[in-house]
Amino acid sequence: MQGNETLPYLMALDPNTFAPIGEPIEWTLMGIATGREEEQLRTAIAGALRGAGYGPGDRVALLSRNS
């Protein structure tokens, strides 16, 4: 069993090799920590993620661009 964080990424590395069976067992919420005083940084991060169209399954696209 592979974690839902890396499964889409691994499946994209080797297309047509793996197939999910059924529904995910668990959903995990993720976050990015910043200092309390870093309001400008938080705003920049949120804007960048929204601008990238970040949503479910989009981690593969973000990982691909930044690897």
C-alpha positions in Angstrom: 0.0 0.0 0.0 1.3 3.4 -0.9 0.5 6.7 0.8 -1.9 9.1 -1.0 0.8 11.8 -0.9 3.1 10.0 -3.3 0.8 7.6 -5.3 -0.2 10.1 -8.0 3.4 11.1 -8.5 4.6 7.5 -8.7 1.9 6.6 -11.1 2.8 9.5 -13.4 6.5 8.4 -13.4 5.5 5.0 -14.9 2.2 5.4 -16.8 0.0 2.3 -17.5 1.9 0.3 -14.9 -0.3 0.8 -11.7 -4.0 1.2 -11.2 -5.8 2.3 -8.0 -8.3 -0.1 -6.6 -11.4 1.4 -5.0 -11.5 4.7 -3.1 -8.7 6.1 -1.0 -8.6 4.8 2.5 -7.7 8.2 4.1 -7.5 11.8 3.2 -4.8 14.0 4.7 -4.9 17.7 5.1 -1.5 19.4 4.4 -0.2 22.8 5.3 2.8 25.1 4.9 4.0 26.7 8.2 5.2 30.3 8.3 6.1 32.6 11.2 3.2 34.6 12.7 4.8 37.8 11.7 5.3 36.7 8.0 1.9 37.9 6.7 3.5 39.0 3.4 5.0 35.5 2.9 1.7 33.8 3.7 -0.1 36.0 1.2 2.6 35.3 -1.5 2.4 31.5 -0.9 -1.4 31.5 -1.0 -1.4 33.6 -4.2 1.1 31.4 -5.9 -0.8 28.2 -5.1 -4.1 29.7 -6.3 -2.4 31.1 -9.4 -1.0 27.6 -10.1 -4.5 26.2 -10.0 -3.6 24.1 -7.0 -6.2 21.5 -6.1 -6.7 17.8 -5.6 -4.2 15.9 -7.7 -2.2 18.9 -8.7 0.8 18.0 -6.6 2.1 16.0 -9.5 2.2 19.2 -11.7 3.8 21.2 -9.0 6.4 18.5 -8.3 7.2 18.2 -12.0 7.9 21.9 -12.4 10.1 22.1 -9.3 12.2 18.9 -9.6 
